[in-house]
């Protein structure tokens, strides 16, 4: 859904950020990678990844997130919107990522992000922040949400109507 929102509006304004996508091997999910809106990729998690940082079956690799991912979240001249898919368990293992999200919330630049329905720490703070507008996305509402999000961004003056 986030990729479709970005594809709909990216020719109308400067976007920064990244989205996550599955890494598949045949029919099974092997892990996840981040993809920036300028097409850089970084590994995020893999079943074969060792180490102490784990979310379920996946070993989490913070190096790419803390270099390529965080660089994509820096506000560059002309940036009108930062998109993060997602503020999730894997990403939140990084203190630097958490700090960048908190700084983005405090900035004047609008942030469009996906967050967990339930959570503690930063997720809970985001869910209760009066500056945050939450939209609940369900599988049956996902397609319609793209237009709704674009309409809300337009109504807020983030993007020009059209």
Steps between C-alpha positions, in 0.01 A plus 500: 500500500779745591673431169177576315454827691858599418460406133185712483660815642875481436483703180326780695745549788837400644469183710762355734487170686471130436268203496561137589440202279522126540792296373357177366656170408241314300181504700659571837596832655873509566521849647449871445685786334457874499463692174549876492304727271820557302522120446777406742450175687623369831456169684282517808440143611561146384429153631870415449625806688664409828552719803310610805260739323200290402133550427334163476692280258692794353843626593501879466782687325506864613802610296308579182216662692742720691685609186284492187166501685581790731656699216169464313326653801714814500309805395662636184429841348160494336372200697125528543421155644684217675356150467597210726366149451531398768557599861503136607668255734806448281565868437439591863795286609711796383533787748617721212184418301279579801679833548455589131127426511464712813687785328276470194189522717637823649588646158278708276517241221197268485566133571294217353578176679362157566504389861384193687145483630640415843835577654694668777761771509515710185204323337282580800622863506421539129154350542420749780669810355234766427691603185460150355200398290447125506328308224436132556582295194344160451549262209152582370555878526860520376415590139264782598748637752741611227250757373403598854861567598563702182182703568611568858848606389341733246255644756790563738687692229781246478432437131325710241151381405480294185 
